[in-house]
Amino acid sequence: MARVAIVGVGAIGGVLAALLEVTGSHEITLCTRRPMVRLTVRTPGSVVTVKAKNFTAPALAEPVNWVIVATKAYDAQGAAAWFPALCKNNAPVAVVQNGVEHRERFAPYVNPDSIVPVIIDCPVEHQKDGTVRQRGPAHMKAEAGPLGAEFVQLFEGSRAQVEQTADFVSVAWRKLCVNSVGALSALTMKPAGVLRGEAMAEIARQMVAECVAVGRAEGAQLDDSTAQQVLDGYRAQPLDSVNSMLADRLAGRPMEIDTRNGIIVRKGAKHGIKTPLNQMAVALLQVL
Ligand SMILES: NC(=O)c1ccc[n+]([C@@H]2O[C@H](COP(=O)([O-])OP(=O)(O)OC[C@H]3O[C@@H](n4cnc5c(N)ncnc54)[C@H](OP(=O)(O)O)[C@@H]3O)[C@@H](O)[C@H]2O)c1
C-alpha cells in the first residue's frame, strides 16, 4: 500500500486516479484547485468512482509516498507549490506530461534525482458534467531505474500497460512528433479529419520531419518513416477526434504551445537546424 497524491486532476489525472483505484492497493489523494466532490471515470469497460481524500490548497496537504503530476506543462510552478507538503518525507515525483523536458521543468522545485519522467498514451477527455471519459486503453512508459520500477509497480493490478524504458529520450521525441502536428488542428479549429487532404498531409509530414531532425540531434532514435507513421496514425482516428491542443483552444484555455512546438524551434536553434513550419505554428498560435 502506498499513499499516492495526484496533482492536477483533469483528463489524465482522472484516468491515473481510476487506475490506482482499481488496484485496490493505495490511499489516493487528489490535489485540486477547486473542491472535487466526486470523481467518476468512464473507462472502455466500466465506470470507476474514485475514493480519495481531496485537498484544495498546498497548506492543507499531508506527506505521501508518491506524487504524480498531471497538470498541463505550463502549470508547473503551481503544481510544484504542492511539493513542500507532499514530499516532506522525500517522496518521488512522477511527471506524467507531454513534451521532452519533464526533469528540466521540475528541477527548480525538487531534487532532479527524485523525478520520474513518464509519457502516457491515452485518448481521454474531461466532460462538461465533471466526469472523465477514457475512450481507449492507457499505455505509460517511465524512465528506467529504481524509481521507474516502483512507479510501474504502483499500477500492478490495473488495466493499464505500464513499463519502463531505457531509452526515454526516443520515446518522448516520438510522442512529440505526434503532438507537433496537433497544432494544425488547433490552428484550423478542425479535428483529426483535417489531415485527410493531401495539402495538409504534406505540411504535417514536413512538421514531423523537422521534429525528427531535432530529436535525432538530441539523441533520439527515430525511423525515416516516422512522418508517414504519424500521418497514418492521425488518418486512422475517427474524423471528429479532438487532440488536447484543439480541446484547449475550443475551451478557451491556454495551449501547450512551447511544450509541443516551441521546444522543436528552441532545440533546433541550438543545433543549427531550421524548423520553419514549427516556427510558423508557434507564431500563429501565440497570436491566437
Ligand atoms: N488529454 C489527453 O488526451 C492527453 C493524452 C496524453 C498526454 N496528455 C498530457 O497530459 C498532461 C495533462 O493533460 P490533461 O489533458 O489531463 O490536462 P487537463 O484536462 O487540462 O487537466 C489539468 C488539470 O490540472 C489542474 N491544475 C492546474 N494547476 C494546478 C495546481 N496548481 N494545482 C492543482 N491542480 C492544478 C487543472 O485544474 P483546473 O480545472 O483548476 O484548471 C486541470 O484540472 C498534459 O501535459 C497533456 O499534454 C494529455
The ligand as an SDF file (V2000), in Angstrom:
LIG
                    3D

 48 52  0  0  0  0  0  0  0  0999 V2000
   -5.8590   14.6300  -22.6150 N   0  0  0  0  0  0  0  0  0  0  0  0
   -5.1680   13.7540  -23.3110 C   0  0  0  0  0  0  0  0  0  0  0  0
   -5.7410   13.0100  -24.1350 O   0  0  0  0  0  0  0  0  0  0  0  0
   -3.6760   13.5830  -23.0920 C   0  0  0  0  0  0  0  0  0  0  0  0
   -3.0710   12.4280  -23.6000 C   0  0  0  0  0  0  0  0  0  0  0  0
   -1.7060   12.2420  -23.3550 C   0  0  0  0  0  0  0  0  0  0  0  0
   -0.9790   13.1860  -22.6520 C   0  0  0  0  0  0  0  0  0  0  0  0
   -1.5900   14.3230  -22.2060 N   0  0  0  0  0  0  0  0  0  0  0  0
   -0.7610   15.2830  -21.4450 C   0  0  0  0  0  0  0  0  0  0  0  0
   -1.0570   15.0950  -20.0620 O   0  0  0  0  0  0  0  0  0  0  0  0
   -0.8930   16.3510  -19.3540 C   0  0  0  0  0  0  0  0  0  0  0  0
   -2.2170   16.6690  -18.6610 C   0  0  0  0  0  0  0  0  0  0  0  0
   -3.1930   16.9040  -19.6760 O   0  0  0  0  0  0  0  0  0  0  0  0
   -4.7720   16.8520  -19.4290 P   0  0  0  0  0  0  0  0  0  0  0  0
   -5.4000   16.7230  -20.7530 O   0  0  0  0  0  0  0  0  0  0  0  0
   -5.1180   15.8740  -18.3760 O   0  0  0  0  0  0  0  0  0  0  0  0
   -4.9990   18.3320  -18.8570 O   0  0  0  0  0  0  0  0  0  0  0  0
   -6.3310   18.9390  -18.1940 P   0  0  0  0  0  0  0  0  0  0  0  0
   -7.5170   18.0820  -18.5020 O   0  0  0  0  0  0  0  0  0  0  0  0
   -6.3480   20.3790  -18.5640 O   0  0  0  0  0  0  0  0  0  0  0  0
   -6.0420   18.7830  -16.6380 O   0  0  0  0  0  0  0  0  0  0  0  0
   -5.0560   19.5030  -15.9650 C   0  0  0  0  0  0  0  0  0  0  0  0
   -5.5780   19.7410  -14.5660 C   0  0  0  0  0  0  0  0  0  0  0  0
   -4.5410   20.3520  -13.7910 O   0  0  0  0  0  0  0  0  0  0  0  0
   -5.1880   21.2130  -12.8870 C   0  0  0  0  0  0  0  0  0  0  0  0
   -4.2380   22.1410  -12.2950 N   0  0  0  0  0  0  0  0  0  0  0  0
   -3.5500   23.1500  -12.8820 C   0  0  0  0  0  0  0  0  0  0  0  0
   -2.7710   23.7960  -11.9940 N   0  0  0  0  0  0  0  0  0  0  0  0
   -2.9860   23.1780  -10.7980 C   0  0  0  0  0  0  0  0  0  0  0  0
   -2.4910   23.3900   -9.4940 C   0  0  0  0  0  0  0  0  0  0  0  0
   -1.6240   24.3840   -9.2320 N   0  0  0  0  0  0  0  0  0  0  0  0
   -2.9100   22.5830   -8.5020 N   0  0  0  0  0  0  0  0  0  0  0  0
   -3.8030   21.5980   -8.7560 C   0  0  0  0  0  0  0  0  0  0  0  0
   -4.3130   21.3400   -9.9670 N   0  0  0  0  0  0  0  0  0  0  0  0
   -3.9180   22.1310  -10.9830 C   0  0  0  0  0  0  0  0  0  0  0  0
   -6.2800   21.8660  -13.7020 C   0  0  0  0  0  0  0  0  0  0  0  0
   -7.2260   22.3760  -12.8100 O   0  0  0  0  0  0  0  0  0  0  0  0
   -8.3150   23.4980  -13.1920 P   0  0  0  0  0  0  0  0  0  0  0  0
   -9.5140   22.6800  -13.5810 O   0  0  0  0  0  0  0  0  0  0  0  0
   -8.4780   24.2290  -11.9080 O   0  0  0  0  0  0  0  0  0  0  0  0
   -7.7630   24.3290  -14.3120 O   0  0  0  0  0  0  0  0  0  0  0  0
   -6.7920   20.6740  -14.5100 C   0  0  0  0  0  0  0  0  0  0  0  0
   -7.8450   20.0170  -13.8350 O   0  0  0  0  0  0  0  0  0  0  0  0
   -0.5110   17.3790  -20.4310 C   0  0  0  0  0  0  0  0  0  0  0  0
    0.8810   17.5250  -20.4900 O   0  0  0  0  0  0  0  0  0  0  0  0
   -1.0470   16.7440  -21.7300 C   0  0  0  0  0  0  0  0  0  0  0  0
   -0.3380   17.2000  -22.8750 O   0  0  0  0  0  0  0  0  0  0  0  0
   -2.9270   14.5420  -22.3890 C   0  0  0  0  0  0  0  0  0  0  0  0
  1  2  1  0
  2  3  2  0
  2  4  1  0
  4  5  1  0
  4 48  2  0
  5  6  2  0
  6  7  1  0
  7  8  2  0
  8  9  1  0
  8 48  1  0
  9 10  1  0
  9 46  1  0
 10 11  1  0
 11 12  1  0
 11 44  1  0
 12 13  1  0
 13 14  1  0
 14 15  2  0
 14 16  1  0
 14 17  1  0
 17 18  1  0
 18 19  2  0
 18 20  1  0
 18 21  1  0
 21 22  1  0
 22 23  1  0
 23 24  1  0
 23 42  1  0
 24 25  1  0
 25 26  1  0
 25 36  1  0
 26 27  1  0
 26 35  1  0
 27 28  2  0
 28 29  1  0
 29 30  1  0
 29 35  2  0
 30 31  1  0
 30 32  2  0
 32 33  1  0
 33 34  2  0
 34 35  1  0
 36 37  1  0
 36 42  1  0
 37 38  1  0
 38 39  2  0
 38 40  1  0
 38 41  1  0
 42 43  1  0
 44 45  1  0
 44 46  1  0
 46 47  1  0
M  CHG  2   8   1  16  -1
M  END
$$$$
